[in-house]
Amino acid sequence: MYARVEKLGDKLAEINPLIDWEAFRPIITEMYDNKSEKGGRPNNDEIVMIKVLVL
């Protein structure tokens, strides 16, 4: 499925190598504190969350 989208010209895939996303992890980890002993759904990755905010 992604190969078909890539042929059309995926602009978001072109951005990925231009930004060092891991540089944001220490900053985001401090702000994204959603760890609970009650259980529940696992947390989303911090990098995925910052990418969603950029979009």
PyMOL commands that place a pseudoatom at each C-alpha (Angstrom):
pseudoatom trace, name=CA, resn=MET, resi=1, chain=A, elem=C, hetatm=0, pos=[0.000, 0.000, 0.000]
pseudoatom trace, name=CA, resn=TYR, resi=2, chain=A, elem=C, hetatm=0, pos=[2.744, 2.465, 0.932]
pseudoatom trace, name=CA, resn=ALA, resi=3, chain=A, elem=C, hetatm=0, pos=[4.670, 1.715, -2.275]
pseudoatom trace, name=CA, resn=ARG, resi=4, chain=A, elem=C, hetatm=0, pos=[1.722, 3.015, -4.283]
pseudoatom trace, name=CA, resn=VAL, resi=5, chain=A, elem=C, hetatm=0, pos=[1.571, 6.214, -2.224]
pseudoatom trace, name=CA, resn=GLU, resi=6, chain=A, elem=C, hetatm=0, pos=[5.329, 6.639, -2.538]
pseudoatom trace, name=CA, resn=LYS, resi=7, chain=A, elem=C, hetatm=0, pos=[5.086, 6.529, -6.337]
pseudoatom trace, name=CA, resn=LEU, resi=8, chain=A, elem=C, hetatm=0, pos=[2.578, 9.395, -6.206]
pseudoatom trace, name=CA, resn=GLY, resi=9, chain=A, elem=C, hetatm=0, pos=[5.085, 11.530, -4.302]
pseudoatom trace, name=CA, resn=ASP, resi=10, chain=A, elem=C, hetatm=0, pos=[4.829, 11.297, -0.524]
pseudoatom trace, name=CA, resn=LYS, resi=11, chain=A, elem=C, hetatm=0, pos=[5.877, 14.756, 0.703]
pseudoatom trace, name=CA, resn=LEU, resi=12, chain=A, elem=C, hetatm=0, pos=[5.837, 13.652, 4.345]
pseudoatom trace, name=CA, resn=ALA, resi=13, chain=A, elem=C, hetatm=0, pos=[8.409, 10.950, 3.623]
pseudoatom trace, name=CA, resn=GLU, resi=14, chain=A, elem=C, hetatm=0, pos=[10.689, 13.637, 2.191]
pseudoatom trace, name=CA, resn=ILE, resi=15, chain=A, elem=C, hetatm=0, pos=[10.580, 15.591, 5.469]
pseudoatom trace, name=CA, resn=ASN, resi=16, chain=A, elem=C, hetatm=0, pos=[11.569, 12.667, 7.684]
pseudoatom trace, name=CA, resn=PRO, resi=17, chain=A, elem=C, hetatm=0, pos=[15.324, 12.591, 6.854]
pseudoatom trace, name=CA, resn=LEU, resi=18, chain=A, elem=C, hetatm=0, pos=[15.573, 16.394, 7.133]
pseudoatom trace, name=CA, resn=ILE, resi=19, chain=A, elem=C, hetatm=0, pos=[14.581, 16.563, 10.810]
pseudoatom trace, name=CA, resn=ASP, resi=20, chain=A, elem=C, hetatm=0, pos=[16.400, 14.894, 13.684]
pseudoatom trace, name=CA, resn=TRP, resi=21, chain=A, elem=C, hetatm=0, pos=[13.300, 13.733, 15.523]
pseudoatom trace, name=CA, resn=GLU, resi=22, chain=A, elem=C, hetatm=0, pos=[15.260, 12.008, 18.302]
pseudoatom trace, name=CA, resn=ALA, resi=23, chain=A, elem=C, hetatm=0, pos=[16.611, 15.402, 19.413]
pseudoatom trace, name=CA, resn=PHE, resi=24, chain=A, elem=C, hetatm=0, pos=[13.085, 16.219, 20.627]
pseudoatom trace, name=CA, resn=ARG, resi=25, chain=A, elem=C, hetatm=0, pos=[12.734, 13.082, 22.772]
pseudoatom trace, name=CA, resn=PRO, resi=26, chain=A, elem=C, hetatm=0, pos=[14.369, 14.464, 25.983]
pseudoatom trace, name=CA, resn=ILE, resi=27, chain=A, elem=C, hetatm=0, pos=[12.158, 17.549, 25.873]
pseudoatom trace, name=CA, resn=ILE, resi=28, chain=A, elem=C, hetatm=0, pos=[8.959, 15.675, 25.108]
pseudoatom trace, name=CA, resn=THR, resi=29, chain=A, elem=C, hetatm=0, pos=[9.561, 12.890, 27.608]
pseudoatom trace, name=CA, resn=GLU, resi=30, chain=A, elem=C, hetatm=0, pos=[9.484, 15.389, 30.479]
pseudoatom trace, name=CA, resn=MET, resi=31, chain=A, elem=C, hetatm=0, pos=[6.210, 16.934, 29.285]
pseudoatom trace, name=CA, resn=TYR, resi=32, chain=A, elem=C, hetatm=0, pos=[4.510, 13.707, 28.215]
pseudoatom trace, name=CA, resn=ASP, resi=33, chain=A, elem=C, hetatm=0, pos=[4.023, 12.030, 31.566]
pseudoatom trace, name=CA, resn=ASN, resi=34, chain=A, elem=C, hetatm=0, pos=[1.133, 9.624, 31.172]
pseudoatom trace, name=CA, resn=LYS, resi=35, chain=A, elem=C, hetatm=0, pos=[2.368, 6.659, 33.141]
pseudoatom trace, name=CA, resn=SER, resi=36, chain=A, elem=C, hetatm=0, pos=[-0.145, 5.184, 35.520]
pseudoatom trace, name=CA, resn=GLU, resi=37, chain=A, elem=C, hetatm=0, pos=[-0.147, 2.153, 37.779]
pseudoatom trace, name=CA, resn=LYS, resi=38, chain=A, elem=C, hetatm=0, pos=[-3.815, 1.575, 36.982]
pseudoatom trace, name=CA, resn=GLY, resi=39, chain=A, elem=C, hetatm=0, pos=[-2.998, -0.032, 33.661]
pseudoatom trace, name=CA, resn=GLY, resi=40, chain=A, elem=C, hetatm=0, pos=[-4.913, 0.694, 30.515]
pseudoatom trace, name=CA, resn=ARG, resi=41, chain=A, elem=C, hetatm=0, pos=[-3.825, 1.396, 27.005]
pseudoatom trace, name=CA, resn=PRO, resi=42, chain=A, elem=C, hetatm=0, pos=[-0.051, 1.755, 26.482]
pseudoatom trace, name=CA, resn=ASN, resi=43, chain=A, elem=C, hetatm=0, pos=[1.340, 5.217, 25.760]
pseudoatom trace, name=CA, resn=ASN, resi=44, chain=A, elem=C, hetatm=0, pos=[2.021, 6.351, 22.235]
pseudoatom trace, name=CA, resn=ASP, resi=45, chain=A, elem=C, hetatm=0, pos=[5.651, 6.967, 21.340]
pseudoatom trace, name=CA, resn=GLU, resi=46, chain=A, elem=C, hetatm=0, pos=[6.717, 10.536, 22.110]
pseudoatom trace, name=CA, resn=ILE, resi=47, chain=A, elem=C, hetatm=0, pos=[8.176, 11.030, 18.634]
pseudoatom trace, name=CA, resn=VAL, resi=48, chain=A, elem=C, hetatm=0, pos=[4.906, 9.967, 17.016]
pseudoatom trace, name=CA, resn=MET, resi=49, chain=A, elem=C, hetatm=0, pos=[3.074, 12.502, 19.148]
pseudoatom trace, name=CA, resn=ILE, resi=50, chain=A, elem=C, hetatm=0, pos=[5.369, 15.380, 18.116]
pseudoatom trace, name=CA, resn=LYS, resi=51, chain=A, elem=C, hetatm=0, pos=[5.009, 14.396, 14.458]
pseudoatom trace, name=CA, resn=VAL, resi=52, chain=A, elem=C, hetatm=0, pos=[1.226, 14.555, 14.861]
pseudoatom trace, name=CA, resn=LEU, resi=53, chain=A, elem=C, hetatm=0, pos=[1.530, 18.049, 16.326]
pseudoatom trace, name=CA, resn=VAL, resi=54, chain=A, elem=C, hetatm=0, pos=[3.731, 19.165, 13.438]
pseudoatom trace, name=CA, resn=LEU, resi=55, chain=A, elem=C, hetatm=0, pos=[1.172, 17.917, 10.947]
for i in range(1, 55): cmd.bond("trace and resi %d" % i, "trace and resi %d" % (i + 1))
show_as sticks, trace
zoom trace
